[in-house]
Amino acid sequence: MNIYLECLPCFLRQVLEASKLATENQEIQKRIMKDAAKVITDFENYRYAPEVGRVMHSLVKEYTNTDDPYVNIKQENIDGAKEVYPYLKNFLHKKEDRIYWALKISAVGNVMDAAIYKNIDIKKAVENELDEEFNICHIKELKERLKEAKSILIIGDNSGETVFDKVLIEELLDFNIVYAVRSEPIINDATLKEAKDSGLDINTKLITTGCNAPGTIIEECSDEFKEIYENADIVISKGQGNYETLSEQDREIFFLLKAKCPVIATDIGVNVNDYILLRNI
């Protein structure tokens, strides 16, 4: 997916947020923002928005000597998600179409971002989001694939979502599941640490993509990941960053996300905040 002009102010907003998390020193924050503005002027040299995001966040790490500015937020995300995990399991237990609702629960995990930042009632937010229908839902195509599939690759997104993804994975235990995360901390995305904290190592093989951007840039991924990606019977890609970097791939991918960004919503052809289960080909 191309970088749009509307992405540029979002880059600056994100890097300002990260700089404030990493340091209270306003002089350092100013230097970060000045360098970030220089990166923005060269945005046409990048293929994907997550590439720009990676450069932006590397500035924060470099200037503040902080490996993971979002470490506390990620832990809050996971702790909050664990609080609603019993509710999610009970909710799913009452449903007839368990695969559909497990996928919806997995997608709803994206609400953890807003819940933590806005200090809202997580359980109530999740209940409200579960009432929302998918705008695009290629569940029929996915179920057809599941009939003959043996292996599933799930490419994770943010840390809080991993607990919601656990609910999905527990409905797919008959399959060999690999769950892939970022190779190092970037924004609030999941790494191996957060995936293990959420208990995903119990029923899945955990790997990193080998890519340290807030997306999955195939050319930068490890040989291990690329082999699994190419040979998996089903690939489920979570979240917006993975959509931005994988939407033009020529293998079948099921994109599972909430289109929170107007640019991504426009690219897919849906409304902002719509839920999507999209088969790309």
C-alpha positions as CSV (number, residue, x, y, z in Angstrom):
1,M,0.0,0.0,0.0
2,N,1.3,3.4,-1.0
3,I,2.1,6.2,1.5
4,Y,-0.5,9.0,1.3
5,L,0.0,12.7,2.1
6,E,-2.5,12.2,5.0
7,C,0.0,9.8,6.6
8,L,2.6,12.6,7.2
9,P,1.0,14.4,10.1
10,C,0.2,11.0,11.7
11,F,4.0,10.2,11.6
12,L,4.7,13.4,13.5
13,R,2.0,12.8,16.0
14,Q,3.3,9.3,16.7
15,V,6.9,10.3,17.2
16,L,5.9,13.1,19.5
17,E,3.9,10.7,21.6
18,A,6.8,8.3,21.7
19,S,9.3,11.0,22.6
20,K,7.1,12.1,25.5
21,L,6.9,8.5,26.8
22,A,10.6,8.1,26.6
23,T,11.8,11.4,28.2
24,E,10.5,14.5,29.9
25,N,13.4,16.6,28.6
26,Q,11.8,19.0,26.1
27,E,15.1,19.9,24.5
28,I,15.5,16.2,23.5
29,Q,11.9,16.1,22.3
30,K,12.6,19.2,20.1
31,R,15.7,17.5,18.6
32,I,13.7,14.4,17.8
33,M,10.9,16.4,16.2
34,K,13.3,18.4,14.1
35,D,15.0,15.2,12.8
36,A,11.6,13.6,12.2
37,A,10.5,16.6,10.1
38,K,13.6,16.0,7.9
39,V,12.6,12.4,7.4
40,I,9.1,13.5,6.4
41,T,10.6,15.6,3.5
42,D,12.0,12.4,2.1
43,F,8.9,10.3,2.5
44,E,8.8,9.5,-1.3
45,N,12.0,7.5,-0.8
46,Y,10.1,4.9,1.2
47,R,7.7,2.2,-0.1
48,Y,5.5,1.7,3.0
49,A,4.3,3.9,5.9
50,P,5.8,1.4,8.4
51,E,9.2,2.0,7.0
52,V,8.9,5.7,7.8
53,G,7.5,4.8,11.2
54,R,10.6,2.6,11.9
55,V,12.9,5.5,11.1
56,M,10.9,7.9,13.3
57,H,10.9,5.6,16.3
58,S,14.6,4.8,15.9
59,L,15.2,8.5,16.5
60,V,13.4,8.3,19.8
61,K,15.4,5.3,20.8
62,E,18.7,6.9,19.8
63,Y,18.1,10.3,21.4
64,T,16.7,8.9,24.7
65,N,18.7,5.7,25.0
66,T,15.5,3.8,25.5
67,D,14.9,0.4,23.9
68,D,11.2,0.3,24.4
69,P,9.3,3.6,25.2
70,Y,6.0,1.7,25.2
71,V,7.0,-1.0,27.6
72,N,4.6,0.2,30.4
73,I,1.7,0.7,28.0
74,K,2.2,-2.8,26.5
75,Q,2.0,-4.3,29.9
76,E,-1.1,-2.3,30.7
77,N,-2.6,-3.6,27.4
78,I,-1.9,-7.2,28.3
79,D,-3.1,-6.9,31.9
80,G,-6.3,-5.2,30.7
81,A,-6.9,-7.9,28.1
82,K,-6.3,-10.7,30.6
83,E,-9.1,-9.2,32.8
84,V,-11.6,-9.6,30.0
85,Y,-10.3,-13.0,28.8
86,P,-12.8,-15.0,31.0
87,Y,-15.7,-12.9,29.6
88,L,-14.5,-13.5,26.0
89,K,-14.3,-17.3,26.6
90,N,-17.8,-17.3,28.1
91,F,-19.2,-15.1,25.3
92,L,-17.7,-17.5,22.7
93,H,-19.0,-20.6,24.5
94,K,-22.6,-19.4,23.9
95,K,-22.1,-19.0,20.1
96,E,-23.0,-21.6,17.4
97,D,-20.6,-20.3,14.8
98,R,-17.5,-20.4,17.0
99,I,-15.0,-19.7,14.2
100,Y,-16.8,-16.5,13.1
101,W,-17.0,-15.2,16.6
102,A,-13.4,-16.2,17.5
103,L,-12.2,-14.2,14.5
104,K,-14.4,-11.3,15.6
105,I,-12.9,-11.4,19.1
106,S,-9.5,-11.5,17.6
107,A,-10.3,-8.4,15.6
108,V,-11.9,-6.6,18.5
109,G,-8.6,-6.9,20.4
110,N,-7.5,-3.8,18.5
111,V,-9.7,-1.8,20.9
112,M,-7.1,-2.2,23.6
113,D,-5.2,0.8,22.1
114,A,-8.0,3.2,22.7
115,A,-9.1,1.6,26.0
116,I,-5.7,2.1,27.6
117,Y,-5.0,5.6,26.2
118,K,-8.5,7.0,27.0
119,N,-8.8,5.2,30.4
120,I,-12.2,3.7,29.5
121,D,-14.0,0.6,30.8
122,I,-12.3,-2.2,28.8
123,K,-15.1,-4.8,29.3
124,K,-17.8,-2.3,28.2
125,A,-15.7,-1.2,25.2
126,V,-15.2,-4.9,24.1
127,E,-19.0,-5.6,24.5
128,N,-19.8,-2.6,22.3
129,E,-17.3,-3.6,19.7
130,L,-18.5,-7.2,19.6
131,D,-21.9,-5.8,18.5
132,E,-20.4,-4.4,15.4
133,E,-20.7,-6.5,12.2
134,F,-17.8,-7.0,9.7
135,N,-18.2,-4.7,6.8
136,I,-16.2,-7.1,4.6
137,C,-16.3,-10.8,5.8
138,H,-14.8,-13.5,3.7
139,I,-15.6,-16.1,6.3
140,K,-17.0,-18.5,3.7
141,E,-13.7,-18.6,1.8
142,L,-11.7,-19.0,5.0
143,K,-13.9,-21.9,6.2
144,E,-13.3,-23.6,2.8
145,R,-9.6,-23.4,3.3
146,L,-9.9,-24.7,6.8
147,K,-11.5,-27.9,5.5
148,E,-8.2,-29.0,3.9
149,A,-5.6,-27.0,5.8
150,K,-3.0,-28.4,8.2
151,S,-0.9,-25.3,8.9
152,I,-1.8,-21.7,9.8
153,L,0.4,-18.7,10.1
154,I,-0.9,-15.8,12.1
155,I,1.0,-12.5,11.9
156,G,0.4,-10.6,15.1
157,D,0.0,-6.9,15.6
158,N,-0.2,-5.0,18.9
159,S,0.5,-6.4,22.4
160,G,-3.0,-6.3,23.9
161,E,-4.4,-8.2,20.9
162,T,-2.3,-11.2,21.7
163,V,-4.7,-12.2,24.5
164,F,-7.6,-11.9,22.1
165,D,-5.7,-13.9,19.5
166,K,-5.3,-16.6,22.2
167,V,-9.0,-17.1,22.1
168,L,-8.9,-17.6,18.3
169,I,-6.0,-20.0,18.5
170,E,-7.8,-22.1,21.1
171,E,-10.5,-22.7,18.5
172,L,-7.9,-23.9,16.0
173,L,-6.0,-26.4,18.0
174,D,-6.4,-29.1,15.3
175,F,-4.0,-27.1,13.1
176,N,-0.3,-26.5,13.3
177,I,-0.2,-22.9,14.2
178,V,2.8,-20.5,14.0
179,Y,2.4,-17.0,15.5
180,A,4.8,-14.4,14.3
181,V,5.7,-11.1,16.0
182,R,8.1,-8.2,15.5
183,S,11.8,-8.9,15.9
184,E,12.3,-6.0,18.4
185,P,10.2,-3.4,20.2
186,I,8.4,-0.9,17.9
187,I,5.5,1.2,19.1
188,N,3.1,-1.0,21.1
189,D,3.5,-4.0,18.8
190,A,4.0,-7.5,20.2
191,T,7.4,-9.1,20.5
192,L,8.2,-12.6,21.7
193,K,8.1,-11.3,25.3
194,E,4.5,-10.0,25.0
195,A,3.4,-13.1,23.1
196,K,4.8,-15.3,25.9
197,D,3.2,-13.1,28.6
198,S,-0.1,-13.7,27.0
199,G,0.4,-17.5,27.0
200,L,0.6,-18.0,23.3
201,D,3.6,-20.3,23.6
202,I,1.4,-22.9,25.2
203,N,-0.5,-23.9,21.9
204,T,1.6,-22.3,19.2
205,K,5.1,-22.0,17.8
206,L,6.3,-18.5,18.3
207,I,8.7,-16.9,15.9
208,T,9.7,-13.4,14.9
209,T,9.3,-12.1,11.4
210,G,12.9,-10.9,11.4
211,C,11.6,-7.5,10.5
212,N,11.8,-4.6,12.9
213,A,9.3,-2.3,11.2
214,P,5.7,-1.9,12.5
215,G,4.6,-4.1,9.7
216,T,5.9,-7.1,7.7
217,I,8.2,-6.2,4.9
218,I,8.8,-9.6,3.3
219,E,12.1,-8.7,1.7
220,E,13.5,-8.0,5.2
221,C,12.1,-11.0,6.9
222,S,14.2,-14.0,8.1
223,D,14.6,-17.1,6.0
224,E,12.7,-19.0,8.7
225,F,9.7,-16.7,8.5
226,K,9.7,-16.6,4.7
227,E,9.7,-20.4,4.5
228,I,6.7,-20.6,6.8
229,Y,4.9,-17.8,5.1
230,E,5.3,-19.3,1.7
231,N,4.3,-22.8,2.7
232,A,1.5,-22.2,5.2
233,D,-1.9,-23.4,4.1
234,I,-3.5,-20.3,5.6
235,V,-2.1,-16.9,6.4
236,I,-4.0,-14.6,8.7
237,S,-2.6,-11.1,8.9
238,K,-3.6,-8.9,11.9
239,G,-3.9,-5.2,12.0
240,Q,-3.2,-2.1,9.9
241,G,0.6,-2.2,9.7
242,N,0.6,-5.7,8.3
243,Y,-2.0,-4.7,5.8
244,E,0.0,-1.7,4.6
245,T,3.1,-3.9,3.9
246,L,1.4,-7.1,2.7
247,S,-1.7,-6.0,0.8
248,E,0.1,-6.2,-2.6
249,Q,1.5,-9.7,-2.0
250,D,0.6,-12.3,-4.6
251,R,-0.2,-15.2,-2.2
252,E,-3.5,-15.6,-0.5
253,I,-3.8,-13.7,2.8
254,F,-6.8,-13.2,5.1
255,F,-6.5,-9.7,6.5
256,L,-8.2,-9.3,9.9
257,L,-8.4,-5.7,11.2
258,K,-10.3,-2.7,12.3
259,A,-9.9,0.1,9.8
260,K,-9.1,2.9,12.4
261,C,-7.1,5.0,9.9
262,P,-9.0,7.0,7.2
263,V,-6.3,6.3,4.7
264,I,-6.5,2.5,5.2
265,A,-10.3,2.6,5.2
266,T,-10.2,4.4,1.9
267,D,-7.7,2.0,0.4
268,I,-9.9,-1.0,1.4
269,G,-13.1,0.8,0.4
270,V,-14.9,0.9,3.8
271,N,-15.7,3.4,6.5
272,V,-13.4,4.4,9.4
273,N,-13.7,1.9,12.3
274,D,-15.3,-0.8,10.2
275,Y,-14.2,-4.4,10.9
276,I,-12.7,-6.4,8.0
277,L,-12.0,-10.0,7.2
278,L,-10.6,-9.6,3.7
279,R,-9.2,-12.3,1.4
280,N,-6.8,-10.5,-0.9
281,I,-7.0,-12.8,-4.0
